[in-house]
Amino acid sequence: MTEDTTTKSIDLDEMAGKFEQSCKEAISRLSDEKERLETELRKEYRNARKFVRSNPEEGVAYAFLGGIVLGVLLTRIFSR
């Protein structure tokens, strides 16, 4: 009977070790993905800033049109 509990204990230890290893691998993969996304977002942000700096009149025009559209939508929603 003591052999049976020892075997179960070893099996549980192996399972715990495998689970811990798989968790570490998942955390590692998620960390790599986070770094990749951060790098990609930084590049996109820089590109957007460059575009706005090189075309300020377009940015102002889009903001103006967006404000008009938003104003019309809000007016229609709250005028009921």
Residue pairs with C-beta under 8 A, 6 or more apart in sequence:
52 59
